[in-house]
Amino acid sequence: MTRVKICGIRTLDDAVVAAQAGTDFIGLVFVPGRRRRLELEVAREILAGLKGSLETPPKVVGLFADQSLEEVNHIINACNLDAAQLCGAESLDYCRNTNAQVIKVLHVPQGQASPASTKELSDRILTHSEAAHMVTLDRLVEGLQGGTGESFDWSIAAELSREGHPFLLAGGLSPDNVADAVAVAHPWGVDVSSGVETNGVKDHQKIRDFIQNARSR
């Protein structure tokens, strides 16, 4: 079954709706300057409410990008996060010293895949897999560290999947295209944020539709 991560959660209500709809992960943004960034106390309130209202809550992932390891580990420990999604240029050594399961975002350039570029991605995924890190593939957009809302060529992901690499697929996914993305790329999981929003706010029906459609094939 395709795993689902609903990212950019900002309220307990949104978290509970996503959990009740069957998401495997929710993502909380801690990257400075991001629109969906949460203050530590708000994040802790969401986590407490989520774990207090559900017998088996989804895993909670904190999003970070090129922040100090000290800051990241402080937030992980303060919120008791299950995983840290690292969206910047964090090194393998940095990842290994993070106090939670790591989901490393690898950015895929737009355009046709070349054997060399696919091989480079394959090698990077393997390096992280061997270190027990999960990987998210997202569209490369200069100046952004993930959360681009733009897709890349899914045939690249499909080739990596055929090689046996597990990954979360992100970038430009929505309830309307996620079933096709899963059918083409065969990812381990899918990751969405802006694709389940209306006017910048999480849309509960879109969350439910996305999760249902992600698992329809």
N, CA and C of each residue as an Amber inpcrd file, in Angstrom:
protein
   651
   0.8470000  -1.1990000   0.0000000   0.0000000   0.0000000   0.0000000
   0.8810000   1.2470000   0.0000000   0.5510000   2.2130000  -0.8180000
   1.3140000   3.4560000  -0.8960000   1.1700000   4.2510000   0.4010000
   2.3020000   4.6250000   0.9800000   2.2630000   5.4550000   2.1780000
   1.9860000   6.9040000   1.7830000   1.4060000   7.6510000   2.7180000
   1.0410000   9.0430000   2.4340000   1.5560000   9.9480000   3.5440000
   2.1120000  11.0860000   3.1310000   2.5180000  12.1270000   4.0740000
   1.8100000  13.4250000   3.7050000   1.0650000  13.9560000   4.6560000
   0.4010000  15.2510000   4.4900000   1.2640000  16.2790000   5.2160000
   1.8410000  17.2020000   4.4700000   2.8330000  18.1160000   5.0080000
   2.2630000  19.5200000   5.1870000   2.9900000  20.3200000   5.9780000
   2.5760000  21.7020000   6.1940000   1.3540000  21.8380000   7.0760000
   1.1720000  20.8890000   7.9930000   0.0440000  20.9470000   8.9340000
   0.2760000  22.0960000   9.9170000  -0.7820000  22.8900000  10.1430000
  -0.6250000  24.0450000  11.0370000  -1.6430000  24.0880000  12.1720000
  -2.6460000  23.2050000  12.1380000  -3.6420000  23.1900000  13.2100000
  -3.9230000  21.7630000  13.6460000  -4.3890000  21.6160000  14.8720000
  -4.7620000  20.2920000  15.3770000  -5.9070000  19.7080000  14.5510000
  -6.8490000  20.5500000  14.1510000  -7.9880000  20.0860000  13.3590000
  -7.5090000  19.4450000  12.0550000  -6.5740000  20.1090000  11.3750000
  -6.0340000  19.5620000  10.1280000  -5.3170000  18.2350000  10.3840000
  -4.5640000  18.1740000  11.4820000  -3.8210000  16.9550000  11.8150000
  -4.7680000  15.7870000  12.0740000  -5.8360000  16.0440000  12.8040000
  -6.7940000  14.9800000  13.1320000  -7.5260000  14.5110000  11.8770000
  -7.9310000  15.4400000  11.0300000  -8.5980000  15.0580000   9.7710000
  -7.6840000  14.1630000   8.9380000  -6.4170000  14.5610000   8.8010000
  -5.4710000  13.7590000   8.0250000  -5.2770000  12.3860000   8.6520000
  -5.1830000  12.3480000   9.9640000  -4.9960000  11.0770000  10.6560000
  -6.2090000  10.1700000  10.4890000  -7.3870000  10.7230000  10.6610000
  -8.6040000   9.9220000  10.5250000  -8.8150000   9.4410000   9.0890000
  -8.2790000  10.1850000   8.1280000  -8.3830000   9.7760000   6.7240000
  -7.3560000   8.7040000   6.3650000  -6.4050000   8.4530000   7.2870000
  -5.4870000   7.3420000   7.0840000  -4.0770000   7.7010000   6.6890000
  -3.6730000   8.9730000   6.8620000  -2.2920000   9.3120000   6.5090000
  -1.3100000   8.5670000   7.4070000  -0.1520000   8.2580000   6.8640000
   0.8940000   7.5790000   7.6350000   1.7890000   8.5650000   8.3610000
   1.9500000   9.7580000   7.7700000   2.8240000  10.7850000   8.3330000
   2.1430000  12.1430000   8.2130000   2.3860000  13.0060000   9.1850000
   2.0720000  14.4210000   9.0130000   3.3790000  15.1850000   9.1480000
   3.4900000  16.2910000   8.4170000   4.7030000  17.0900000   8.4340000
   4.4630000  18.4570000   9.0410000   5.3500000  18.8470000   9.9470000
   5.3080000  20.1690000  10.5800000   6.5550000  20.9380000  10.1610000
   6.3730000  22.1580000   9.6950000   7.4810000  22.9420000   9.1330000
   8.1380000  23.7880000  10.2200000   9.4660000  23.6530000  10.3370000
  10.2460000  24.4460000  11.2880000  11.3210000  25.2750000  10.5770000
  11.1860000  25.4510000   9.2690000  12.1770000  26.2010000   8.4970000
  11.8980000  27.6970000   8.6260000  12.8560000  28.4940000   9.0940000
  12.6330000  29.9360000   9.2360000  12.2400000  30.5830000   7.9030000
  11.2840000  31.4920000   7.9920000  10.8780000  32.2340000   6.8080000
   9.8240000  31.5680000   5.9550000   9.4670000  30.3410000   6.2690000
   8.4350000  29.6600000   5.4910000   7.0430000  30.0450000   5.9840000
   6.1180000  30.1140000   5.0550000   4.7450000  30.5230000   5.3960000
   4.1010000  29.5650000   6.3900000   4.4190000  28.2850000   6.2800000
   3.7720000  27.2800000   7.1370000   4.5710000  26.9830000   8.4130000
   5.5940000  27.7850000   8.6610000   6.4450000  27.5130000   9.8240000
   5.6570000  27.6170000  11.1260000   5.9340000  26.6790000  12.0320000
   5.2710000  26.6600000  13.3340000   6.2300000  27.0790000  14.4320000
   5.7130000  27.8040000  15.4120000   6.4660000  28.0400000  16.6370000
   6.4570000  26.7440000  17.4510000   7.4700000  26.5840000  18.2660000
   7.6540000  25.3420000  19.0130000   6.4360000  25.0110000  19.8730000
   5.8930000  25.9960000  20.5560000   4.7630000  25.7260000  21.4590000
   3.5190000  25.2950000  20.6840000   3.2950000  25.9020000  19.5130000
   2.1470000  25.5050000  18.6890000   2.3080000  24.0610000  18.2240000
   3.5180000  23.7190000  17.7990000   3.7860000  22.3420000  17.3680000
   3.5360000  21.3530000  18.4960000   3.9810000  21.6990000  19.6790000
   3.7880000  20.7960000  20.8280000   2.3140000  20.6400000  21.1740000
   1.5400000  21.7060000  21.0260000   0.0980000  21.6140000  21.2750000
  -0.5720000  20.6920000  20.2620000  -0.1670000  20.8020000  18.9920000
  -0.7250000  19.9240000  17.9570000  -0.3830000  18.4720000  18.2630000
   0.8670000  18.2280000  18.6230000   1.3020000  16.8650000  18.9150000
   0.5710000  16.2830000  20.1210000   0.4310000  17.0850000  21.1580000
  -0.2630000  16.6080000  22.3560000  -1.7210000  16.2870000  22.0480000
  -2.3600000  17.1610000  21.2830000  -3.7530000  16.9360000  20.9240000
  -3.9250000  15.7310000  20.0300000  -2.9950000  15.5530000  19.1030000
  -3.0710000  14.4250000  18.1770000  -2.9180000  13.1050000  18.9160000
  -1.9220000  13.0370000  19.7660000  -1.6700000  11.7870000  20.4980000
  -2.7200000  11.5400000  21.5700000  -3.3430000  12.6290000  22.0410000
  -4.3790000  12.4690000  23.0560000  -5.7290000  12.0590000  22.4950000
  -5.9400000  12.2920000  21.1950000  -7.2620000  12.0240000  20.6200000
  -7.3060000  10.7650000  19.7570000  -6.1460000  10.1860000  19.4680000
  -6.1040000   9.0170000  18.5930000  -5.3020000   7.8950000  19.2360000
  -5.8230000   6.6770000  19.1110000  -5.1400000   5.5240000  19.7020000
  -3.8260000   5.2390000  18.9840000  -3.8430000   5.3460000  17.6480000
  -2.6260000   5.1110000  16.8670000  -2.4020000   6.3000000  15.9190000
  -1.8390000   7.3710000  16.4300000  -1.6150000   8.5660000  15.5900000
  -0.5610000   8.3000000  14.5210000  -0.5930000   9.0690000  13.4300000
   0.4580000   8.9350000  12.4140000   1.7990000   9.4050000  12.9610000
   2.8630000   9.0060000  12.2870000   4.1870000   9.4910000  12.6630000
   4.2980000  10.9740000  12.3100000   5.0090000  11.7040000  13.1510000
   5.1250000  13.1500000  12.9750000   6.5500000  13.4980000  12.5350000
   6.6310000  14.2310000  11.4210000   7.9050000  14.5710000  10.7930000
   8.1120000  16.0790000  10.8880000   9.2720000  16.4890000  11.3610000
   9.6300000  17.9020000  11.3550000  10.4520000  18.2360000  10.1230000
  10.1420000  19.3530000   9.4640000  10.8830000  19.7790000   8.2730000
  11.8980000  20.8550000   8.6400000  13.1240000  20.6560000   8.1650000
  14.2270000  21.5640000   8.4370000  15.0260000  21.7740000   7.1490000
  15.7740000  22.8750000   7.0920000  16.6110000  23.1370000   5.9120000
  17.8130000  23.9780000   6.2970000  18.9830000  23.3620000   6.2430000
  20.2530000  24.0570000   6.4760000  20.2700000  24.8200000   7.7950000
  19.6760000  24.2200000   8.8160000  19.7060000  24.7910000  10.1630000
  20.7900000  24.1020000  10.9760000  21.1900000  24.7220000  12.0690000
  22.2390000  24.1090000  12.8810000  21.7360000  22.7900000  13.4470000
  22.6410000  21.8360000  13.5500000  22.2760000  20.5280000  14.0970000
  21.7720000  20.6700000  15.5250000  22.3370000  21.6050000  16.2600000
  21.8990000  21.8410000  17.6390000  20.4300000  22.2660000  17.6810000
  20.0530000  23.1790000  16.7990000  18.6600000  23.6410000  16.7510000
  17.7230000  22.5050000  16.3480000  18.1120000  21.7610000  15.3300000
  17.2670000  20.6620000  14.8460000  17.0620000  19.6220000  15.9410000
  18.1340000  19.2230000  16.6010000  18.0030000  18.2100000  17.6440000
  17.2230000  18.7280000  18.8460000  17.3490000  20.0150000  19.1290000
  16.5500000  20.6000000  20.2180000  15.0580000  20.4880000  19.9070000
  14.6620000  20.8180000  18.6870000  13.2500000  20.7470000  18.3060000
  12.7670000  19.2950000  18.2790000  13.5920000  18.4090000  17.7380000
  13.2350000  16.9860000  17.7220000  12.9420000  16.5040000  19.1410000
  13.8260000  16.8300000  20.0710000  13.6730000  16.3540000  21.4470000
  12.5040000  17.0380000  22.1530000  12.3410000  18.3420000  21.9200000
  11.2720000  19.0950000  22.5920000   9.8900000  18.6230000  22.1610000
   9.7770000  18.2280000  20.8800000   8.4780000  17.8020000  20.3410000
   8.3340000  16.2800000  20.2820000   9.4180000  15.5630000  20.5950000
   9.4120000  14.1020000  20.4860000   8.9940000  13.6710000  19.0770000
   9.6500000  14.2670000  18.0750000   9.3310000  13.9640000  16.6800000
   9.7910000  12.5560000  16.3110000   9.0400000  11.9400000  15.4100000
   9.4100000  10.6060000  14.9320000  10.4900000  10.6580000  13.8660000
  10.5200000  11.7370000  13.0960000  11.4710000  11.8340000  11.9840000
  11.7660000  13.2940000  11.6840000  12.9000000  13.5060000  11.0150000
  13.2970000  14.8370000  10.5590000  13.4940000  14.7840000   9.0540000
  12.7590000  15.6290000   8.3390000  12.9350000  15.7280000   6.8900000
  13.8780000  16.8900000   6.6180000  15.0320000  16.5640000   6.0550000
  16.0900000  17.5490000   5.8340000  16.0670000  17.9780000   4.3800000
  15.7280000  19.2500000   4.1480000  15.4150000  19.7330000   2.8020000
  16.5370000  20.5400000   2.1650000  17.6380000  20.7370000   2.8660000
  18.7050000  21.5720000   2.3530000  19.8730000  20.7560000   1.8220000
  21.0730000  21.2780000   2.0760000  22.2970000  20.6370000   1.5740000
  23.0160000  19.8980000   2.6960000  22.2440000  19.3320000   3.6150000
  22.8420000  18.6520000   4.7650000  23.7150000  17.4740000   4.3150000
  24.8700000  17.3620000   4.9540000  25.8080000  16.2890000   4.6080000
  25.3500000  14.9620000   5.2080000  25.9810000  13.8950000   4.7400000
  25.6850000  12.5710000   5.2840000  26.0420000  12.5200000   6.7600000
  27.1400000  13.1620000   7.1260000  27.5480000  13.1810000   8.5300000
  26.5210000  13.9170000   9.3790000  26.0060000  15.0250000   8.8720000
  24.9420000  15.7750000   9.5560000  23.7330000  14.8640000   9.7630000
  23.3320000  14.1800000   8.7150000  22.1700000  13.2800000   8.8060000
  22.3700000  12.2190000   9.8800000  23.5780000  11.6800000   9.9350000
  23.8570000  10.6010000  10.8960000  23.8030000  11.0850000  12.3380000
  23.9740000  12.3970000  12.5610000  23.9690000  12.9470000  13.9110000
  22.6390000  13.5970000  14.2870000  21.6400000  13.3700000  13.4630000
  20.2950000  13.8770000  13.7510000  19.5800000  12.8920000  14.6630000
  18.9110000  13.4030000  15.6930000  18.3360000  12.5480000  16.7410000
  16.9630000  11.9720000  16.3980000  16.7830000  11.5790000  15.1560000
  15.5110000  10.9690000  14.7400000  15.7480000  10.2880000  13.4010000
  14.7760000   9.4780000  13.0090000  14.8050000   8.9160000  11.6550000
  14.9220000  10.0610000  10.6530000  15.8010000   9.9230000   9.6760000
  16.0160000  10.9890000   8.6970000  15.2980000  10.6800000   7.3890000
  14.6130000  11.6920000   6.8630000  14.0890000  11.6640000   5.4990000
  14.8550000  12.7510000   4.7460000  15.7410000  12.3460000   3.8520000
  16.5730000  13.3300000   3.1260000  15.9320000  13.6650000   1.7960000
  15.7090000  14.9570000   1.5580000  15.1390000  15.4080000   0.2920000
  16.2590000  15.5310000  -0.7460000  16.0710000  14.8600000  -1.8810000
  16.9620000  14.9800000  -3.0240000  16.2110000  15.6970000  -4.1330000
  16.8210000  16.7460000  -4.6710000  16.1300000  17.5890000  -5.6470000
  16.4610000  17.1460000  -7.0700000  15.4130000  16.9950000  -7.8730000
  15.5390000  16.4790000  -9.2390000  15.3480000  17.6370000 -10.2160000
  16.3200000  17.9090000 -11.0810000  16.1580000  18.9920000 -12.0580000
  15.0300000  18.6850000 -13.0380000  14.4110000  19.7350000 -13.5330000
  13.3840000  19.5610000 -14.5620000  14.0670000  19.2020000 -15.8820000
  13.3440000  18.5090000 -16.7340000  13.9010000  18.1550000 -18.0350000
  14.0500000  16.6550000 -18.1810000  14.4260000  16.2520000 -19.3650000
  14.5880000  14.8350000 -19.6680000  15.7440000  14.2420000 -18.8700000
  15.5400000  13.0310000 -18.4090000  16.5940000  12.3540000 -17.6640000
  17.6920000  11.8950000 -18.6100000  18.9100000  11.9380000 -18.1190000
  20.0320000  11.3470000 -18.8400000  20.5330000  10.1700000 -18.0170000
  21.1710000   9.1960000 -18.6410000  21.7200000   8.0760000 -17.8670000
  22.6380000   8.5410000 -16.7460000  23.4230000   9.5970000 -17.0130000
  24.3540000  10.0810000 -15.9920000  23.6180000  10.6860000 -14.7990000
  22.5920000  11.4940000 -15.0780000  21.8640000  12.1400000 -13.9760000
  21.0780000  11.1190000 -13.1570000  20.4970000  10.1310000 -13.8450000
  19.7610000   9.0860000 -13.1320000  20.7130000   8.2500000 -12.2870000
  21.8980000   7.9650000 -12.8280000  22.9080000   7.2030000 -12.0700000
  23.3430000   7.9680000 -10.8310000  23.5040000   9.2920000 -10.9740000
  23.8990000  10.1050000  -9.8170000  22.8250000  10.0520000  -8.7310000
  21.5640000  10.1980000  -9.1310000  20.4690000  10.1100000  -8.1630000
  20.4220000   8.7400000  -7.5190000  20.5760000   7.7060000  -8.3270000
  20.5600000   6.3360000  -7.8270000  21.6450000   6.1340000  -6.7730000
  22.8350000   6.6480000  -7.0460000  23.9440000   6.5050000  -6.1030000
  23.6680000   7.2540000  -4.8000000  23.0590000   8.4380000  -4.9200000
  22.7610000   9.2270000  -3.7190000  21.6850000   8.5460000  -2.8690000
  20.6710000   7.9950000  -3.5310000  19.6310000   7.2730000  -2.7870000
  20.2420000   6.0810000  -2.0640000  21.1050000   5.3380000  -2.7750000
  21.7390000   4.1590000  -2.1850000  22.5770000   4.5390000  -0.9650000
  23.3070000   5.6380000  -1.0660000  24.1300000   6.0900000   0.0580000
  23.2720000   6.3390000   1.2900000  22.1350000   7.0030000   1.0980000
  21.2580000   7.2800000   2.2370000  20.5480000   6.0180000   2.7180000
  20.1510000   5.1620000   1.8010000  19.4930000   3.9120000   2.1970000
  20.4270000   3.0570000   3.0440000  21.6960000   3.0120000   2.6590000
  22.6710000   2.2250000   3.4160000  22.8880000   2.7900000   4.8180000
  22.6040000   4.0860000   4.9910000  22.6970000   4.7150000   6.3080000
  21.3550000   4.6890000   7.0460000  20.3990000   3.9270000   6.5010000
  19.0550000   3.7650000   7.0870000  18.2340000   5.0450000   7.0370000
  18.5450000   5.9240000   6.0800000  17.7410000   7.1320000   5.8780000
  16.7040000   6.8750000   4.7870000  15.5280000   7.4770000   4.9450000
  14.5480000   7.4970000   3.8740000  14.8830000   8.6540000   2.9350000
  14.2910000   8.6340000   1.7450000  14.5710000   9.6660000   0.7430000
  13.2600000  10.1830000   0.1560000  13.1930000  11.4980000  -0.0390000
  12.1040000  12.1220000  -0.7900000  12.6850000  12.7250000  -2.0600000
  12.0360000  12.4830000  -3.1860000  12.4220000  13.1060000  -4.4500000
  11.4810000  14.2730000  -4.7150000  12.0460000  15.4590000  -4.8770000
  11.2470000  16.6660000  -5.1050000  11.8710000  17.4390000  -6.2600000
  11.1080000  18.3070000  -6.8520000  11.5550000  19.1060000  -7.9930000
  12.5910000  20.1360000  -7.5420000  13.6570000  20.2550000  -8.3040000
  14.6580000  21.2930000  -8.0500000  14.1540000  22.6260000  -8.5910000
  14.0260000  23.6010000  -7.7180000  13.7190000  24.9730000  -8.1050000
  14.7430000  25.8630000  -7.4110000  15.5110000  26.6030000  -8.1840000
  16.5740000  27.4260000  -7.6060000  16.0120000  28.3840000  -6.5560000
  16.6800000  28.3910000  -5.4110000  16.2790000  29.2930000  -4.3380000
  15.2690000  28.7050000  -3.3810000  14.7420000  27.5050000  -3.6790000
  13.7920000  26.8530000  -2.7860000  14.3690000  25.5250000  -2.3260000
  14.0970000  25.1810000  -1.0600000  14.6360000  23.9460000  -0.4940000
  13.5160000  22.9300000  -0.2820000  12.7130000  22.6960000  -1.3110000
  11.5770000  21.7880000  -1.1540000  10.2940000  22.5720000  -1.0500000
   9.1760000  21.8660000  -1.0510000   7.8950000  22.5330000  -0.9810000
   7.6320000  23.4120000  -2.1850000   8.1170000  22.9770000  -3.3490000
   8.0280000  23.8190000  -4.5340000   6.6340000  23.8290000  -5.1490000
   5.8790000  22.7650000  -4.9410000   4.5730000  22.6560000  -5.5910000
   4.6720000  22.3950000  -7.0810000   5.8650000  22.0630000  -7.5620000
   6.0710000  21.7850000  -8.9820000   6.5880000  20.3660000  -9.1530000
   6.1420000  19.7030000 -10.2200000   6.5240000  18.3120000 -10.4390000
   7.7550000  18.2200000 -11.3330000   8.3450000  17.0210000 -11.3500000
   9.4290000  16.7330000 -12.2790000   9.0000000  15.5260000 -13.1220000
   9.8500000  15.1210000 -14.0320000   9.5330000  14.0210000 -14.9390000
   9.4240000  12.7100000 -14.1610000   8.2050000  12.1860000 -14.0590000
   8.0020000  10.9780000 -13.2610000   8.7020000   9.7540000 -13.8360000
   9.0980000   9.8070000 -15.1030000   9.8130000   8.6600000 -15.6770000
  11.1720000   8.4700000 -14.9930000  11.7410000   9.5630000 -14.4620000
  12.9850000   9.4510000 -13.6960000  12.7260000   8.6370000 -12.4320000
  11.6370000   8.9760000 -11.7410000  11.2800000   8.2300000 -10.5350000
  10.9470000   6.7800000 -10.8660000  10.2860000   6.5710000 -12.0010000
   9.9300000   5.2110000 -12.4080000  11.1730000   4.3580000 -12.6170000
  12.2020000   4.9420000 -13.2340000  13.4530000   4.2090000 -13.4580000
  14.1220000   3.8620000 -12.1320000  14.1250000   4.7920000 -11.2130000
  14.7100000   4.5330000  -9.8970000  13.9280000   3.4550000  -9.1520000
  12.6160000   3.4790000  -9.3130000  11.7820000   2.4490000  -8.6970000
  12.0810000   1.0740000  -9.2920000  12.2620000   1.0240000 -10.6170000
  12.5990000  -0.2480000 -11.2650000  13.9300000  -0.7980000 -10.7710000
  14.8170000   0.1060000 -10.3620000  16.1070000  -0.3230000  -9.8260000
  15.9990000  -0.8070000  -8.3820000  14.8050000  -0.6750000  -7.8120000
  14.5760000  -1.1840000  -6.4620000  14.7320000  -0.1690000  -5.3510000
  14.7990000   1.1190000  -5.7110000  14.9770000   2.1460000  -4.6940000
  13.6320000   2.5690000  -4.1030000  13.4790000   2.5350000  -2.7750000
  12.2760000   3.0860000  -2.1550000  12.4240000   4.5930000  -1.9650000
  11.3530000   5.3370000  -2.1660000  11.4080000   6.7940000  -1.9650000
   9.9900000   7.3280000  -1.8340000   9.8960000   8.5220000  -1.2540000
   8.6600000   9.3010000  -1.2580000   8.7070000  10.2290000  -2.4620000
   7.6170000  10.3000000  -3.1880000   7.5180000  11.1730000  -4.3520000
   6.8120000  12.4610000  -3.9450000   7.4360000  13.6060000  -4.2500000
   6.8560000  14.9040000  -3.9110000   6.9360000  15.8190000  -5.1220000
   6.2570000  16.9530000  -5.0240000   6.3420000  17.9670000  -6.0700000
   5.1480000  17.9700000  -7.0020000   4.2670000  18.9290000  -6.8110000
   3.1530000  19.1170000  -7.7410000   2.0570000  18.0660000  -7.6610000
   2.0210000  17.2830000  -6.5930000   0.9790000  16.2630000  -6.4780000
  -0.3170000  16.8760000  -5.9550000  -1.4340000  16.2800000  -6.3560000
  -2.7580000  16.7460000  -5.9510000  -3.7100000  15.5550000  -5.9820000
  -4.9340000  15.7150000  -5.4690000  -5.8910000  14.6130000  -5.5730000
  -6.1590000  14.1960000  -7.0230000  -5.9920000  15.1370000  -7.9640000
  -6.3080000  14.8480000  -9.3680000  -5.2350000  14.0340000 -10.0780000
  -3.9700000  14.1520000  -9.6300000  -2.9150000  13.4460000 -10.3770000
  -2.1760000  12.3860000  -9.5860000  -2.4780000  12.2320000  -8.2930000
  -1.6700000  11.3220000  -7.4770000  -1.8280000   9.8670000  -7.8970000
  -3.0270000   9.4720000  -8.3420000  -3.2050000   8.0870000  -8.7790000
  -2.3390000   7.7960000  -9.9990000  -2.2730000   8.7490000 -10.9340000
  -1.4150000   8.5790000 -12.1100000   0.0630000   8.5490000 -11.7070000
   0.4430000   9.4110000 -10.7660000   1.8360000   9.4360000 -10.3120000
   2.2430000   8.0950000  -9.7100000   1.3680000   7.5160000  -8.9170000
   1.6550000   6.2140000  -8.3000000   1.7430000   5.1280000  -9.3670000
   0.8380000   5.1930000 -10.3520000   0.8370000   4.1900000 -11.4210000
   2.1050000   4.2530000 -12.2680000   2.6240000   5.4630000 -12.4770000
   3.8210000   5.6350000 -13.3110000   5.0940000   5.3500000 -12.5240000
   5.2080000   5.9380000 -11.3300000   6.4800000   5.9430000 -10.6080000
   6.6400000   4.8260000  -9.5890000   5.5330000   4.2420000  -9.1440000
   5.5630000   3.1750000  -8.1310000   6.4100000   3.5590000  -6.9180000
   6.1290000   4.7220000  -6.3200000   6.9230000   5.1320000  -5.1600000
   6.5310000   4.3430000  -3.9130000   7.4270000   4.3370000  -2.9390000
   7.0980000   3.7710000  -1.6230000   6.0020000   4.6090000  -0.9670000
   6.0750000   5.9330000  -1.1940000   5.0800000   6.8210000  -0.6170000
   4.9860000   8.1220000  -1.4000000   3.9890000   8.9260000  -1.0640000
   3.7900000  10.2300000  -1.7010000   3.6780000  11.3010000  -0.6260000
   4.0740000  12.5170000  -0.9990000   4.1900000  13.6130000  -0.0460000
   3.5320000  14.8440000  -0.6660000   2.6150000  15.4810000   0.0610000
   1.8690000  16.6130000  -0.4960000   1.7130000  17.7040000   0.5480000
   1.6730000  18.9450000   0.0840000   1.3500000  20.0640000   0.9650000
   0.3940000  21.0150000   0.2560000   0.9170000  21.8230000  -0.6850000
   0.0570000  22.8130000  -1.3520000  -1.0420000  22.1510000  -2.1740000
  -0.8370000  20.9130000  -2.6250000  -1.8390000  20.2260000  -3.4380000
  -3.1120000  19.8550000  -2.7030000  -3.0940000  19.9710000  -1.3650000
  -4.3220000  19.7170000  -0.5950000  -4.7490000  20.9860000   0.1370000
  -4.4560000  22.1330000  -0.4840000  -4.8680000  23.4150000   0.0740000
  -5.7890000  24.1550000  -0.8950000  -6.6190000  25.0040000  -0.3360000
  -7.4320000  25.9450000  -1.1060000  -7.1780000  27.3360000  -0.5400000
  -6.7060000  28.2320000  -1.3770000  -6.3520000  29.5880000  -0.9480000
  -5.3630000  29.5730000   0.2230000  -4.4020000  28.6490000   0.1480000
  -3.3410000  28.6030000   1.1450000  -3.6980000  27.9500000   2.4610000
  -4.8930000  27.3530000   2.5380000  -5.3530000  26.7190000   3.7740000
  -5.6600000  25.2490000   3.4810000  -5.2920000  24.3650000   4.4140000
  -5.5660000  22.9530000   4.2220000  -7.0610000  22.7360000   4.0030000
  -7.3840000  21.9900000   2.9420000  -8.7540000  21.6900000   2.5410000
  -9.0350000  20.2500000   2.9460000  -9.9440000  20.0570000   3.8810000
 -10.1500000  18.7280000   4.4560000 -10.6460000  17.7110000   3.4270000
 -11.4850000  18.1540000   2.5030000 -11.9490000  17.2100000   1.4760000
 -10.8050000  16.8230000   0.5420000  -9.9550000  17.7700000   0.2190000
  -8.8040000  17.4570000  -0.6360000  -7.8510000  16.4850000   0.0640000
  -7.6910000  16.6430000   1.3710000  -6.8530000  15.6970000   2.1240000
  -7.4320000  14.2930000   2.0140000  -8.7280000  14.1700000   2.2350000
  -9.3690000  12.8430000   2.1670000  -9.2710000  12.2630000   0.7560000
  -9.5230000  13.1000000  -0.2470000  -9.4720000  12.6290000  -1.6400000
  -8.0610000  12.2130000  -2.0280000  -7.0770000  12.9840000  -1.5830000
  -5.6840000  12.6620000  -1.9220000  -5.3020000  11.2950000  -1.3730000
  -5.6220000  11.0690000  -0.1120000  -5.2450000   9.7850000   0.5120000
  -5.9610000   8.6240000  -0.1820000  -7.2350000   8.8030000  -0.4500000
  -8.0020000   7.7450000  -1.1320000  -7.4370000   7.4810000  -2.5220000
  -7.1710000   8.5300000  -3.2770000  -6.6990000   8.3640000  -4.6540000
  -5.2760000   7.8030000  -4.7090000  -4.4750000   8.1390000  -3.7180000
  -3.0860000   7.6230000  -3.6830000  -3.0640000   6.1020000  -3.5680000
  -4.1360000   5.5580000  -3.0090000  -4.1690000   4.1030000  -2.7560000
  -5.1760000   3.3840000  -3.6440000  -5.5900000   4.0650000  -4.7030000
  -6.6570000   3.5020000  -5.5500000  -6.1410000   2.5260000  -6.5920000
  -4.8090000   2.4400000  -6.7710000  -4.2440000   1.5410000  -7.7800000
  -3.2300000   0.6010000  -7.1760000
